[in-house]
Amino acid sequence: MQPQDGPVVSSRKLEAELPASVDDERWKEAPAVTLHLVPNVIKEDRLFTPLNDAVTVRTLYNDKEIAFLLEVDDRTKSIPGDKYFSELQDENLEMHPDAFAIQFPHEDAYMSAPMVKKPLYRHGDAKNKTTIWYWNAGSIEPRRDPVAMLFDGSGPDRQLEPREKDSSLSADGAWKEGRWKVLMKRPRFTSDGDVLFEEGQFIPVSFANWDGSNGESGSKHTLTTWYWLILPPEMDAFRVYGIPAGIAFLVFLAGLLLVRFQRKRQTKV
């Protein structure tokens, strides 16, 4: 049974390697769902003037990995030190790198059946932790390459803990004609307490975006609430078609035998 909490992010399975580029044609095979981004007005620093209000999500997986493609309409490519976009920015705001994040609960911090249990979507709590996949676009001045990192969340009032020695997250982003596309990819199964991406399991997922030219950094950003991610189980053709067909044949055969039996009785009488 599907939990009824709004749109579901449905992944698509590939037999081959997953895309390594945001422009890979195979992303068109993945169902797209657009989710509403809302500004953080709960915890300081708050955001009251968001510019980006939606994120479109696609996801693909294979036997070993899962990948997400996030797309956000953004009029500026916010990278500190970029002269062109710095001139377009409000002079009263400080520019920060554009950034994206995906959040999942730890494996022991959620349940989808027989009852629903999810951590607080603002980074969980001490007993129900979350994992954040994070990417930002880097900067030109000072020179910093784009960053892909994993963080652990243990509550909205606690600092995120970076996993400095964990390089299992790969990510890349490209901005073109007012639109960011960001790819994040990681193994489906790990031994660090993170969620296991099992087929047929509804998994809580949420998303966040930082528009750097709008002065967004830290808690000053837009985000979604929890949604559900599903990796649809592979269809067993025998169970779906073979078993019902077999049952129908047995019922038909039983009907023929019953008719023959009734005719023999009538003949004897």
C-alpha positions in Angstrom: 0.0 0.0 0.0 1.3 3.5 -0.9 1.5 6.0 2.0 -0.7 9.0 1.0 1.5 12.0 1.6 1.5 13.7 -1.8 3.7 13.1 -4.9 5.9 10.1 -5.0 9.4 10.2 -6.5 9.5 7.0 -8.5 12.9 5.6 -9.7 13.6 3.7 -12.9 15.9 0.7 -13.1 18.7 0.4 -15.7 20.7 -2.7 -16.4 23.7 -0.7 -17.5 25.9 1.8 -15.7 24.1 4.9 -14.5 24.5 8.3 -16.2 27.7 10.2 -15.3 26.4 13.5 -16.9 23.4 15.7 -16.4 22.8 15.7 -20.2 22.8 11.9 -20.6 19.8 11.1 -22.8 18.8 8.3 -20.5 17.5 10.8 -18.0 14.5 11.1 -20.3 13.5 7.5 -19.3 13.1 8.5 -15.6 9.7 9.8 -14.5 9.9 13.5 -13.5 8.1 15.0 -10.4 8.2 18.7 -9.6 8.1 19.5 -5.9 7.4 22.9 -4.2 10.2 24.6 -2.4 9.4 26.8 0.6 11.6 29.2 2.4 12.9 28.5 5.9 11.1 30.9 8.2 11.4 28.7 11.3 15.1 28.9 12.3 17.5 31.8 12.1 18.9 32.8 9.7 15.4 32.9 8.1 14.6 33.5 4.4 11.7 35.8 3.6 12.4 36.6 -0.1 12.9 33.3 -2.0 13.5 33.4 -5.7 13.4 29.6 -6.5 10.2 27.9 -5.7 10.3 24.4 -7.3 12.7 21.5 -7.9 12.2 18.8 -10.5 13.5 15.4 -9.6 14.4 12.3 -11.6 16.1 9.2 -10.4 17.6 6.1 -11.9 19.2 3.0 -10.3 20.9 -0.3 -11.1 21.9 -3.2 -8.9 24.7 -1.2 -7.2 23.9 2.5 -7.3 21.2 5.1 -7.3 21.4 8.5 -9.0 19.3 11.7 -8.8 19.0 14.5 -11.2 17.8 17.8 -9.7 16.7 20.7 -11.8 15.9 24.3 -10.6 15.1 27.4 -12.7 17.6 30.0 -11.5 18.3 33.2 -13.4 21.9 33.5 -12.1 24.8 31.1 -11.9 26.0 32.1 -8.4 29.7 31.5 -8.0 31.6 34.1 -5.9 34.1 35.9 -8.1 32.1 35.6 -11.3 32.2 39.2 -12.5 29.1 39.0 -14.8 26.6 37.6 -12.3 28.1 39.7 -9.4 27.1 42.8 -11.3 23.5 41.6 -11.6 23.3 40.9 -7.8 21.7 43.2 -5.3 24.6 45.2 -3.8 23.1 44.7 -0.3 23.5 40.9 -0.5 26.6 38.8 -0.2 27.1 36.2 -2.9 27.4 32.5 -2.0 27.7 29.4 -4.2 24.5 27.9 -5.5 23.9 24.6 -3.7 21.6 21.6 -3.5 20.9 18.9 -1.0 19.0 15.6 -0.7 18.1 14.3 2.8 17.3 10.7 3.9 16.6 9.2 7.3 19.0 6.7 8.7 17.9 3.1 8.2 16.6 2.8 11.8 15.0 6.2 11.9 11.9 5.6 9.7 9.1 3.1 9.0 6.6 3.0 6.2 4.5 0.0 7.3 2.5 -1.1 9.3 2.7 2.4 10.6 4.4 5.6 9.3 7.4 7.0 11.2 9.6 9.7 9.9 12.3 11.9 11.6 11.8 15.7 11.8 12.4 16.9 8.3 14.7 19.6 9.7 17.6 17.2 10.2 15.9 14.7 12.5 16.9 14.5 16.1 19.4 12.8 18.4 17.6 9.4 18.2 16.4 9.6 14.6 19.3 10.9 12.5 19.4 11.9 8.9 21.9 11.8 6.1 22.3 14.8 3.8 23.8 14.6 0.3 25.2 18.1 -0.4 26.7 19.8 -3.4 27.7 23.4 -4.1 29.1 25.1 -7.2 32.4 26.3 -5.6 33.9 29.8 -6.2 36.3 31.7 -8.5 37.6 34.1 -5.8 38.8 32.6 -3.6 39.4 29.6 -5.8 37.3 26.6 -4.6 36.3 23.6 -6.8 32.7 22.4 -6.6 32.1 20.4 -3.4 30.3 17.1 -2.8 29.9 16.0 0.8 27.9 13.9 3.1 26.6 15.2 6.4 24.8 13.6 9.4 21.9 15.6 11.0 20.9 15.0 14.6 18.4 17.9 15.1 17.5 21.4 13.9 19.5 23.1 16.6 22.7 21.0 16.2 25.5 21.5 13.7 25.6 19.1 10.8 28.5 16.7 11.1 30.6 16.3 7.9 31.9 12.9 6.9 35.3 14.1 5.8 36.6 10.6 5.1 33.6 9.4 3.2 34.0 9.8 -0.6 31.1 7.6 -1.6 29.0 10.5 -2.9 29.8 11.7 -6.5 28.1 14.8 -7.8 28.3 17.3 -10.7 26.3 20.3 -11.8 25.8 22.5 -14.9 24.0 25.8 -15.3 22.7 26.7 -18.7 20.2 29.3 -19.9 18.7 30.0 -16.5 18.5 26.4 -15.3 20.7 24.3 -12.9 21.0 20.6 -13.4 22.7 18.7 -10.6 23.5 15.0 -10.5 24.2 13.1 -7.3 25.0 9.4 -7.1 25.9 7.0 -4.4 25.9 3.2 -3.7 22.5 1.7 -2.8 23.8 -0.4 0.1 26.3 0.8 2.7 27.3 -0.3 6.2 27.3 3.0 7.9 23.7 3.1 9.2 22.4 5.0 6.1 19.2 4.1 4.4 19.3 1.0 2.2 17.7 1.5 -1.1 15.6 -1.6 -1.3 13.2 -2.3 -4.2 9.5 -2.0 -3.2 10.3 0.0 0.0 8.8 3.5 0.5 11.7 5.7 1.7 11.3 9.3 3.0 13.3 11.9 1.0 13.4 15.7 1.0 15.3 18.4 -1.0 16.9 21.8 -0.4 18.3 24.6 -2.6 20.4 27.6 -1.9 20.4 30.5 -4.4 23.7 32.2 -3.7 23.0 35.5 -5.4 20.0 35.9 -3.1 22.3 35.8 -0.1 21.3 32.2 0.8 23.7 30.1 2.9 23.4 27.9 6.0 19.9 27.8 7.3 18.8 30.6 4.9 17.5 28.5 2.0 14.5 26.8 0.5 13.4 23.3 1.1 10.7 20.7 0.8 9.0 18.6 3.5 9.3 14.8 3.4 8.1 13.0 0.3 8.3 9.3 -0.6 10.9 7.6 -2.8 10.1 4.2 -4.3 12.2 1.8 -6.3 9.5 -0.2 -8.0 10.1 -4.0 -7.7 10.8 -5.9 -10.9 7.7 -7.5 -12.2 7.6 -11.3 -12.0 5.8 -12.3 -15.2 5.1 -15.8 -13.9 3.4 -14.5 -10.7 1.5 -11.7 -12.5 0.3 -13.7 -15.5 1.3 -17.4 -15.1 -0.3 -18.1 -11.7 -3.7 -16.5 -12.6 -3.7 -18.2 -15.9 -2.9 -21.5 -14.3 -5.7 -21.1 -11.7 -8.1 -20.2 -14.5 -7.1 -23.3 -16.5 -7.6 -25.5 -13.4 -11.1 -24.0 -12.8 -11.9 -24.6 -16.4 -10.7 -28.2 -16.2 -12.6 -28.8 -13.0 -15.7 -27.5 -14.7 -15.3 -30.0 -17.6 -14.9 -32.8 -15.2 -18.0 -31.8 -13.2 -20.0 -31.6 -16.5 -18.7 -35.1 -17.5 -19.5 -36.5 -14.0 -23.1 -35.1 -14.2 -23.7 -36.5 -17.6 -22.6 -40.0 -16.5 -24.9 -39.9 -13.6 -27.8 -38.9 -15.8 -27.0 -41.7 -18.3 -27.1 -44.3 -15.5 -30.4 -43.0 -14.2 
